[in-house]
């Protein structure tokens, strides 16, 4: 086994351990970690088996296997960007709704009305 292969396996394994540790400590939520765990596992598999990397890259039509790894990395980053864009869109909508509710509550306080809370607000 050559040094480069050992370094790649150790690097991918360390990355997977880091992801699991971030999940365990609560710094990375489970729903966001699935993509990272999948990418780390794929990299670990391809790092440990050069033959598999060459076979899969030739199936796709890529004749230089490291280029296939760059393609996978690009697709992974594209997928992460799409996922985070959808999460940000949802948070933006929730933020808008909270700002509107806060404005209504402030208006009721200024007008001297007792603020309506929960189900009472829905009936209004």
N, C-alpha and C positions, 0 to 999 in steps of 0.2 A: 504494500500500500504506500503510495507516494505522499509526500508532506502536504502538497496542495489539497489532496482529497481529505486527509486527516483534519487540516485546518478548516475546510468547508463543513465537514461533519460537526466539528466542535463548535464552529460559529452558528450553524443552524440549531444545534442542540441547545446552545446557550440562549439563543433567541427564543426558542420555545419555552425554556425554563423561565426566562424573564417575563414572557406573556402570562404564563400560569401564575407566577408570583404576583404580578400586577392585578390579576383577577382575584387571587386569594386575599390580597390586602384591600380590595375594594377600590382601587385606583383606576381600574378598567372594567366596565360593565360587561356582563356576559354576552349581551346581544351585539355589542361592538367587537367583541373578541373573536367571534367565529371566523371572520375573514382573516384575521391575523393568524389564528391557529391553523387554518386551512393552508394559507400561503407558507407558513413555516414548515408544515408537514410535507408539502409538495417539494419545497427546496431541500429538505432533509432526505427525502427519497431519491431525488435526482442527484444529490451530492454523494450519496452512498453507492449509487449504481450508474456508472458512466455508460454502460451498455444500454440501459433503459433510456437514458437521456438521448443517446444517439438514435435509438430505435424510434422513439416518439417524435423527435425532431425530423427524422427522415419521413415519417408518416405524414407530417404536416407539410413537408416539402422544403424544409430548411436544412441546408447541407452543412452548416457550421453550428454545432450544438450549443455553444455559448450564446449565439444569437437567439436561439430559442428561449434561453433563460431570460434574456433581456426583453423578449416579447412577453413572456409570462409576467415579468415585473411590471412592464408597462400596462398590461391588461389589469393586473391587480391594483395598481394605483388608480387607474380609470374607474374600476369598480368601487374602490374606497371613496373616491371623489363623488361619485354618483350617490352612494349611500349617505355620506355626510351632507350632501346637498338636500336630500329628502328629509333628513333629520332637522336640518336648519330651517327648512320651509315649515315644518310642523311647529317648531319652537317659535318661529316668527308669528305664526297665526295665534298661538297661545298667548304670546306677549301682547299682541294687539287686543285680544279679548280682555286680558287683565287690565290693560291701560284704560279701556273703555269702562269697565266696571269700577275702577278706581275713580275715574272722572265723575261717574254717576254718584258714587258715595260722597265725594267731596261736595258736589252740588247740593245734595240733600242736607249735608251738615251746614253749609252756608245758608241755606234757606230755612234752617231750624227744624226741619222735619226729622223724625226718628228714622234712621236708616233701615231699609228693608233688607233682610238677610235671607239667603237660601231660597226656600220655596215661595216665600212672600214676594220676592223680587220677580219670580217667574210669572206670578199671577198679574202683576202690574201691567 
